[in-house]
Amino acid sequence: MVDRAEAVVKENPFLEFRIDYLDKPLLALPKLKQFLADHSQAIAIATCRRESNGGRFKGTVASEVEVLEKAAGAGFHLVDIELQSAETLKKPGVEKLASHGAGLLISYHDFEATHDLDAIFERILPFDPTFVKIVPTAKTLSDNITLMRFLESSADRADVIGICMGDYGLISRVLGVRAGSLFTFASATVGEETGPGQIAARTLVETYRIDQVDRATKVYGVAGNPIKHSLSPIMMNTAFRRETVNAVYLALQTSKLSDLMHLVKEVPLQGLSVTMPLKQEIVKHMERTDSLSVKIGAINTVSRMPDGKLYGFNTDVAGIVGPLEKRLPLRGAKVLVMGAGGSGRAAVFALRDKGAEVFLLNRTAPTAAKLAKESGAKIMKREAMAKTTFDVIINATPVGQAGQKVQSLLEPDEMNASYVFDFVYNPVETPLIRMARQKSIGIITGVEMFVQQGARQFEIWTGKPAPEEEMLRVVIHALRQQAEAETAGKDASTEGDEAKAARKAKVRG
C-alpha cells in the first residue's frame, strides 16, 4: 500500500487509504504515519469499511472506530465512516471520533440500485460531518441524472461527494464534479479498483480530462451494448484535445433507447456515436437524416444542431467505401457481406450505391431476404460458398470481437476472395483476418474503418478537419497495450498452473 502511494503521490497528492484491505490495520498505522510525515503535500483519507457495508474489515463498530481514531492520530486528514456505523454510535460517539483531529466524512454506499438520495442525505446531516458522501449504483444511464440533480440541489446545504457505481455510472464519475461533487474517486492503477465501475486516475485525467471539464464543456458519447472494450472514448477525446475543442466523450452502455434519449435530453448531449443494438431503432427520434441513411434505415451518428434538434447520419458508409476504393474499383465488383444488422445494411446500400454486385449471407434468413429486396442485393447460400469467388468478403457481424467466445464465420475452403474486410477492430487480428493471412488474401482491418468513420463524426460535430493520423496512432497504441496485457495475463496464468503442478508433484514426492 505504501509502495502504491509512493508511486502516485507526486502525480496526485489526494489519496484514500483503504486500510480495511489490510489484515491488521492497527499494526500498519506506524508505516502509514511515516509516509504522511515524509510527504507533507499529501492529503489523506483513512477508510476502514466493514464487511456488512461493502468493505473488508471483519471487526465490530467499536473496532472500526478505534482504527479510525488512531488513523487520525497518525496524521490522516480525513476519516471515512459509513452511515450505518455512525447511526450505531449515535451523535455523541460520532462527535468523539471527530474530536481526534481529522475531518469527518460520513459515507453511504448502495451496491444494488439508486434509491431515495434525499432521504439518505437527511439521515447523514444531523451528524454534522465535514463531508457527505453518497454512492448509489447506476442500473440505467438515467440513474446518473438522478444523482447529478441531487448534487445540484444539495450543494448549498453541505459539502457533498457523489458518484454512481457500476458500468452505467461512468457519466457521474466524469460529470459529477461539474454538477457539484466536491471530488471524485479513481483507482491508483488499472486493475486495482476498489469499487464496481471505478476507473484509473490516469484514465480520468488523460482520456476524460476531468480537470478541464466545466459548465461549458460539450458532452458526446458512444451508446450501445456492449461497449466495455470500445476505443471510441480514447480516440475521440484525443481528437478533441488535439484540436482544442472543449468537449468530452463518454462510454454510454445501454440497450434501452428510452433510457438513452432521456440522457440525451437532460445532460444535454451534443452528439452520439451509435452502435449495436440501437442503430436502426434510433432513426425514428431524428428530426432529419441524410438520403442514404434513409435507405439504409440505420444511423451511427447523431448531432444536435444549433436549433437544438437531432440530425442523423451514417458515417459507417465513409468508413466502408473509403478503404475499399483505395484498393479496387467498386463498380462491378463482386462483394459478399456477412451480416444484416446496422453495419451490414450500411455496407450493402453503400456498395450498391457505388455499382457493386452485392451478395448477402446472414444467419436469419427473413432479415436477409428483406434487405436483399430493399437493396437489390442477392442472397448467398452457405453451401455455395466453397465454389464461389469474390473480390471482397466483408464481416459486418460482431463475431470475433474482444470479449466474445472465439469462433470463425467461414471455413478456409469458403474464403475465396482478393480481399477480406473485417469490421471488428478489437482485436486487430480477428479469426477471420488470421485465416485470410494464412491464405495470402489481402486484408482490411476494422481499425481502418473505425478511424475513418470516427473522423467523419468529428467533422460533423465540430466543423473542423479531423486529426486522423493522431486518432489512428492512439487506437493502434491502445490495441497493442491490450494485447500485451492479455498475453501477460495468460503467461501469469500458465505460470500459476505450473506452480500448482510443481507443488502437487512435491507433495506426492
N, C-alpha and C positions, 0 to 999 in steps of 0.2 A: 504494500500500500504506500509506504514511504517512497519506494523507488518510482512508482507511478506519479506520485505527487511531485517528486524532483523533476521528472521528465516534462511535466506540463506547466509548472508554476510560473515559468518565465513568459510563456505564451498567454496564460490565463491565470491570474493570481487569485481568482474567486473559486474556491474549492469546497466540495462537500465530501466528508469522510464518512463512508457507510461502515461505522465501527461495529454494527450488528453482524457484518460479514466475518468478523474475527471470532475465533473460538473463545478467546479470553480477553475481552475488550479492556478490562482494567489493567491487565499486565502490559498492554500495548501503549497505554497513555504516556509513560515517560518518553518513549521514542517519538510519539507524535508531538509532545511538548517541545522536544529538542528541535524537531523540524520547524515548528512555528517560531521558535526563538531564532533559528538560523535564517528564516525567511520572513522578515518583518513586513514585507509588502503583501503577504498573503492574507486574505480574509477567509476564514474557515468556518464551515458549518459542521457540527457533530450530530450525526443521526444514528440512533440506536432503536430501530423499529422492531417491534415484537412480531413473532410469527403469526399471531392471530390477526394482525393488521397488515400482513403482506411482507413483513421483514424476515430476518433470520435469527433474531435474538430469542432465546428459549426461556429467559428468566421472567420473573414477576414484574409487575409495575414498579414495585419498590426497588428492585434490582436495576431496572431501566433508569429510574431517577438517579440512583447512586452513580451509575456510569455517566450520565449527563452532567451531574453536579461536578464530578471530578474532571470531566472534559472542560467545563467552564474554568475550573481552577488551573487546567493545563494550558490555557491560553486561547481556546476556541472562542470566536467572536459571537457565534450563534449556536443555540442547541435546538434541535427539532424534536418535538414530542407530538405524537398523534393525538387527535381529539379524544379518542376513546380512553387513552391513558389519563389525559387531563381531566376528563369527567369522573374517572375513578378517584383521582387525587382530590378533586373539588378545588375551589378557588384558593383556600389557604395553602394547600400543597403546591399548587402551581406558582403562587407568589413566592414560596420558599425556594423553589427551583430557580426562579428569576432573580432571586437575591444573591446568587453566586457570581454575578458579574457579566454573564453573557446575555445577549439579546435572546428573546424567546420567539421561536417560530412554531406555531401550532398548525399541524397539517391534518388533512383528511384525504384518504385515497379510496376510491370506489373502483374495484377491479372488475365490476360487472357491467356497469352502464353509466349514463348521465341522468341523474335524478334531479331533485329539487335543490339546486345550488344555493339559493337564497336561504333555505331552511338550515342548511349546514353552516352558512355564514353567520346566521343568528345564534347558532349554538356556540360558535367559537368566540364571538365578540365579547361576551361577558368576562372572559379571562384576560382581556386587555393585552394581547400579545404584541410584540414588535412587528411581526409579520403574520399574515393569514395565508395559508397555502391550501388550495382546494384542487384536487386532481381526480376528475372522473375518467371513465373510459368511453371513448367515442365508438359507437356501434354504427353510426352513419356519418356522412360528411356534415349533415345539419347539426350534429351534436357540437361541432366546433363553433357554430354560430351561437348556440345556446351559451357556451362558455364565454365567448367574446362579448356577448351582450351583458352577461353577468359582470365581467370585468369592467366594462364601461359604466355600469350602474353603481358599482360598489367602490370605485376608486376614491370617491370623496369621503368615504367613511372609515377606510383603513388602508394600510399598505398591503396589497394583495398580490399573490403569485398564483397563476392558474394555467394549467396545460391539460390536454386530453391525452390519455394513454391509448395504445393500440395502433394498428396500421392506418386507421382512419384519422388519427389525431395529429398527423404531421402539420396540418394547417395551423393549429393552435401553437405548435412549437415554434413556428416561424412568425406568425402574425399576432400571437398573443401579446407580445411586448408592446406593439403599437396600439393594441386595444386596452392597455392599462396594466398588464402584468409587470411587476417591478423587475423581475428577471426570469430566466428560464433554465432548464436543466438539460445537460447533454452528457454522454459518456466520454471518459478521457480518451479512449481509443475505440476503434471499430472492434466489435466482438466482446466488449466488456460492459454491455448495457445493464443497468440495474432496474429498468422498468420497461414494460411492453411498449414497443414503438419508439423507444429512445434512439436518438442518432448521435453520432460522434460530434464533439465540439468543433473539430476542424471542418466537418461537412457543413455544419450550421454557418460557419464563418466564410469558408471558401466557396461552397456551392450556393448556399442560400443568402449569403451576405447579410446576415441578420443585424450586424452592426450598422448597416446603411438603410434598413427598411424603416420608412416613416409614413406619415399620413398621405404623402403624395405618391408613394410607390404604387405602380400599377401591378395588378396581380393576374398572372396567367397560370395555366396548368395543363397536365395531361390526365385525361379521365378515361377510366376503363377498369377491367379486371381480367387477369392480374396485371399489375404494373410494378410489382416489387423490384423486378430486375430492369425496369426501364432506365435508359440512359438519357432520356429526353431532358430531365432536370439539369444534369451537368452540362449537356450540350447547349441548351437554351440560356441558362444562366451565364455561361461563359460568353455567349454571343452578346447578351445584354451588357455584361461588364466591359467587353472589348469595345463596344460601340457607345459606351457611357449612357445607356438607357436606364432610367430609374424604374426598374421593374424586377419582379421576382416570379419564378416559375416553379410550381409545386406539383408533387405527385398526388393525384386525387383518386384513390381506389374506390370504385363503386360499380355495381351492376344495375343500380336503380336510377333511371333517368330523372324521376321526380325529385330525388334527393340531390342530384347534381344541379338541376335547374334552380332549386331553392338556394343553393350555394352561389350559383352564378348571379342570381338576383340580389342576394343580401350582402355579399362582400363589397362591391360587385366585382365579378371577374371581367377583364377586358378581352380575354381570348382563351381559346381552348384547343388543344390537340386531342382528338377523339380517337380512341382505339376500340377494340372489341370489348363488350358486345353492343356498343352504343352507336356505331357509325350510321346505321340505317334509321334507327328509331328517333334520333335527334333531329333529323331533317325537318320534321313537322313543326319544330319550335323555331325555325328560322324565318325571319321576315323576307329574306330573299336568298336564292342560291344561283350560282352560275349555270349556264345551259347544260354543260357536260355533267355537272353534279346532279342536275335534274334527271338526266338519262340514267346515270349510274344508280341514283336513288340512295346514295350514301355520301357522307362528307367526313373529312377527318380534321377540318379546321373551322373554328368559329371565331368571328371577330366582332367586337362591339364597335359600331360605327359612331361618329360624332353625334348622331341623333339619338344614341342610346339603344338602337335596335341591333339585333343579332343577324349577321350575314354568314352564310355557309359556303365553304369552298372545299375542293378536293385536291390537295397538293400531292396526294399519292400519285396522281397522273404524271406530274413532272418527275417524281422520283422513279417512276417506271419507264417512261418514254426516254428520258434523258440518257440514262446508262445504256439502253439498248441502241439508240440512234448513234452513239459513239462507235458502235461495233458493227452494225449492219443496217441496210435499208429495210424499213418495216413494211413498205408497200409490197404485197405479195408474199411476205414472209409467213412461214407455217409455224404457228406458236401453240403449244399446249399450256393451258392454265389449269392448275390443280387448286380447287377451292372456289366456292361461290358466295363467300361472305363479303364483307365490305371491301376488303383489299382485292378479292377476286373479281368483284364487279367492276372496280376501278380499272383493273388490268384488262378485262375483256372489252369494255367500252373504249378505253384509250387506244388499244391496239386496233380495234375495228375502225375507229376514227382515223387511224393512220393507214388504213387499207390492208391490214394483215388478215390472213386466214386463221381464224382462232378456233381451237378445239378445247372442249371443256370436260374435265374429269373431276367428279365430285362424289363424295360418299353418299349424299342424299339425292337420289335420282329426281324427285319432283322439283327440288330447288334448282338443279342443273337445267332441267327442261325449261323451266320458266325463264331463267337467264338467257338460255340459248335462243328462245323465241323472241325475247325483247331485243337482243343484240345482233342477231344474225350469226351467232357462233354455231358450231357443230358439236354434238355430243360425241365424246370418245369412250369407247367401251374398253374396259381393262384387258379383256382377252386379246384385243388387237394391238396392244401396246408394243409387244416384242417385235412385231412385224412392221412398225411404223416409224419413220424418221421425221424429226422436226428440226427447224432452225433453232428454236428456243423452247426449253421446258421451264415453266415458272411454278414455283411453290408459293401459293398465296394462302396457305393454311398456317396455323401455329405449330405444326408438327416439327420437332427439333429445337424448339425454344427452350432456353435455360429454365430449369425448374420442372420440366416435364420429363416423363419417362422416355428414355431414348428409344426411338423407333425409326424405321425408314419408310418412306412413301412408296418407293419403287424398288423393284429387284434390278440387279445390274443389267440383265438382258433386256429390260424395258427402257433403259435410259439410252436412247439413240437420238443424239442432238448435237448441234455445233456448240450451243451454249446452254448452261444451266444457271438460272437466276433464282436464288432463294431469298424471299422477302424477310425471313428470320435473320436478325442481325446479332443476336446474343444467344449462343456463341457465334463467332465468325465461322468457325469450322463446324457446320451442322453435318449430320449424317449424309444428307443429300450432296452437299458440297464435297465432302470427303470421297464419296462414291464417284463423283464427276472427276475429281483429280486423278483417282485411280484409273479411270478410263480415258485420261488425257483429253477431257472435254473442257472447253473454255468455261470459266466461271465468272459470275457476277454475284458478289456477296450482298447481303442485306444492308451492310454498312453504307454502301454507296447510295442505295435508295433512301435509307434513313436520313442521311445528311442532306441529300437533295431536297426531300420533301420538307425537312425542318428548316432549311434555308428559305424556301418559298414562304413558309409560315411566318418566319421572322420578318420578311419583307412586307407581307400583307399587314402585319401588326404595327410595324414601326415606320414603314416608308423608306427605310434605309437599306442599302445593299448588305447582304448577309456576309459575315466573315467566314466563308465556307472552309477555308484551309484550317482556321483555328478550331472550328466546330469538328472537322474530321479528326484533327490531331487529338483533341480531348477524348473523343469517343474511342479511338483506337487505343489510347493510353489506358483508359478505364477498362476496356475489354481485356487488355494484356494483364492488368493488375488482377482482375477477377480470375483469369485463367491461372495465373501464378498462385493465387490464394487457394484455388481449388486443388491444384497439384500439390501444394504444401500440405493441405488438409488430408489428401489421400495418402501422402507419404507418411504423415504422422499417424494415420490410422493403421497403415501397414506395419510401421514400427511398433505400434501398440499391440497388434496381433502377434508379431514376432516375439515381443517381450513376454506376452502371456504364454505362448507356446514354450518359451525357454523356461519360464517358472514352473510350468507343468512338468516339463522334462526333468527339471532339477528335483521336484517333489518326488516324481516316480523313481529317480535315481537314488 
